[in-house]
Every structure is written in structure tokens, then in C-alpha cells.
Amino acid sequence: MSETMKIPVHATFLEAREEFEKRYIALQLRRFGGNVTHTANFIRLERCAFQRKLRRLGIEREAT
């Protein structure tokens, strides 16, 4: 699974990192069918920390 991510040239480091995180997490959630536990394990975050990150980034889990 290869996907190119384009970040706006004028983005600050924090803006670019946040955009990367949003896209990466959304991609991985789709890969694991919206399963938060499997996605968190794959990206090596504790499930509760992963859920906080989802809320902070405004990402909603897709229903399967």
C-alpha cells in the first residue's frame, strides 16, 4: 500500500506534522477496517493514547 502525501510548502512544521498524522492515521484505520485496537497496535500507540489523538485530530472511526 503506497500513497504519496503532499504537504503545503508554506505549512509550519507543526501544521505539516498534524496533516501527516491525520492522513496516516486515516489510512491505517481504513486498512484495519476501523478497528481502533488493531490500528493502535500496528502504529505502536497505547489504545487510550490513540483514542485521544483521534479526538485531538478530529478523526472519526469509520463504522464497519
N, C-alpha and C positions, 0 to 999 in steps of 0.2 A: 504494500500500500504506500504509494508515493504521492505526496501532494506538495506543491510549491506554495509557500506563503509569502505574499508580498506585503511589506510594511511601508507605510508612507515615509518618504525620505525626511520630511520635516517633523517627524514624531520625536518626542523626547525618549530617552531610554526607558523611563517608567511607562510611557504610553505604548511603546513598541513591545515591551515585555508583557504588558497586560493584554495586548492584542494577540500576541503569540500564545499566551496561556489560554485565552478564550477559544481560539481556533484549535489548538492542540487538544484541549480537554473535550470540546465538542466532537472532534474526530474520534477520540478514543471512546467516548460514551457511545457513539454510533457503532463502533467496532464491537463493543461488548453488549449491544442491544439495550442500552440504557441502564445496565446493571452497575450500580454505584460501587458495590463491594468489589466486583471483578476489576472495574476500571481503576479504583483506588489501589488495589493490589498491584496491578500492572505498572502504574506510574510511581509506585512505591511511596504512597502517602497513607497515613492512618485514615480510616474511613471518616472519622469525625472532622479531621482537618480538611479532607477532601470536600465534605459537605459544606463546611464554612467557606471554602474557596468558591464553590459553586454559587453560593448565595452572594458573596462579595462581587463576583464577576457577572452576576445576573443570568446564570445559565440554568435552564430548567431541564430536568431529566425527561427524556422522551419516553412516553408510555409504549410498552411492547405488547 
